[in-house]
Amino acid sequence: MNSRIVKLADNTISVEEMASLADWLKEGHQVTKGPITREFEAEFAAYIGTKYSIMVNSGSSANLLMAFSLLEAGYLRNKKVIVPAVSWVTTLSPFIQLAFECFLCDSDPNDLGVDLDHLEQLLKNEQPALLILVHILGHPNQMDAIRRLCASHGCLVIEDACEALGSEYKGIKVGALSLAGSFSFYYGHHISTIEGGAITTSDDTLYSVMLAIRSHGWSRDVPEADRLAWKEEFQIDEFREFYSFYYAGYNLRSTDLNAYLGRLQLGRLPEITRIRARNFELYRQALPEFWSQSSEGGPISSFAFGTYARNRLETANHLVAHGIECRPLVCGSMGRQPFWIKKYGVMHLPVADKVHDFGLYLPNHAKITPEDIAFVAKHFREVAQPI
Ligand SMILES: Cc1ncc(COP(=O)(O)O)c(C=O)c1O
């Protein structure tokens, strides 16, 4: 009996990082969002290659903040959005909550981003104001073609890059490929701040609006020029300004505790990305008879190795019996999820349905070794039937 356990995800926060955090906490800082958060935001933006980043308390909060801020900033000519059918529930749910009309787009059979033909059809038929992309399991969408199509239909593009931190498309990092990008720093993602997330953007107006909406709708975090202009517009004095709300905001803030970890984690991100990319290639070489994602991007900061097995349940049970964790390929199709069916009825899309019925993903994280991959591949092919 082999005693090897291959976990789907593992802690990225080291004992040394926790000890450093504990030492810092003992110094007695305020710990709520403050200078460490601002430092992390500047470093994260520099890493992605955008002018700004905004730290929030999860990737889901990042998606919600992008959606509501685009509306409030007046960037959207209507409340129609295209969302990939293969995505994450909180990629889509903010738009449902904000009463958008949501159109699910099928997946490209190679990279599992949006399918270009279906995208074009939706753009033509529905004339939506917005497209949110998801770079599934680290693989960038076909950005050149997507940007061309969306520009010709006046559709804005944003990215949910929660599974793709560190991946690049033609030399540009995901999250810097559109108007704004979201990231998750939850356990099991590329870096972790326990819970956490961020938005990247280079748009000045959107940045100010997002900073306000992150914190109740007040202007305290907003750059001076916008803060003063808003104050002037509503004739607000210094005292009233403490509790003046320019937007009906949320509280989506993170804390300096999380940002402290984020700064340490960011230092290790290039190495984490390198190992994840190597592991993806090793899986691909070890399982040539099985489908694997391929994209125009590179390097791919792989989240996990996604593939198909005709007998998925049997395969998953076999892996678990050998100490190997695995999961369905993300959420499958949103059009087949109970919450969607209850509201709109089931929606069938060919590639998304295939992902829903046969897709699964195998572990990849920075502690996975080439020996682990050989072990997983051996047990996988003992049972799995390719499609
Ligand atoms: C594509 C995508 N978007 C958003 C999220 C949500 O991130 P969080 O768990 O930080 O809320 C996830 C989570 O895994 C995800 O995969």
The ligand as an SDF file (V2000), in Angstrom:
LIG
                    3D

 16 16  0  0  0  0  0  0  0  0999 V2000
  -12.6330   32.0810  -11.4500 C   0  0  0  0  0  0  0  0  0  0  0  0
  -12.8940   32.3790  -10.0050 C   0  0  0  0  0  0  0  0  0  0  0  0
  -13.4630   33.5500   -9.6800 N   0  0  0  0  0  0  0  0  0  0  0  0
  -13.7030   33.8820   -8.3940 C   0  0  0  0  0  0  0  0  0  0  0  0
  -13.3870   33.0270   -7.3610 C   0  0  0  0  0  0  0  0  0  0  0  0
  -13.7220   33.4320   -5.9580 C   0  0  0  0  0  0  0  0  0  0  0  0
  -12.6040   33.7070   -5.1720 O   0  0  0  0  0  0  0  0  0  0  0  0
  -12.7560   33.7510   -3.5680 P   0  0  0  0  0  0  0  0  0  0  0  0
  -12.8190   32.3340   -3.1150 O   0  0  0  0  0  0  0  0  0  0  0  0
  -11.5210   34.4550   -3.0900 O   0  0  0  0  0  0  0  0  0  0  0  0
  -13.9880   34.4940   -3.2560 O   0  0  0  0  0  0  0  0  0  0  0  0
  -12.8190   31.7820   -7.6560 C   0  0  0  0  0  0  0  0  0  0  0  0
  -12.5060   30.8520   -6.5630 C   0  0  0  0  0  0  0  0  0  0  0  0
  -11.8590   29.8510   -6.6830 O   0  0  0  0  0  0  0  0  0  0  0  0
  -12.5660   31.4400   -9.0060 C   0  0  0  0  0  0  0  0  0  0  0  0
  -12.0390   30.2670   -9.3520 O   0  0  0  0  0  0  0  0  0  0  0  0
  1  2  1  0
  2  3  1  0
  2 15  2  0
  3  4  2  0
  4  5  1  0
  5  6  1  0
  5 12  2  0
  6  7  1  0
  7  8  1  0
  8  9  2  0
  8 10  1  0
  8 11  1  0
 12 13  1  0
 12 15  1  0
 13 14  2  0
 15 16  1  0
M  END
$$$$
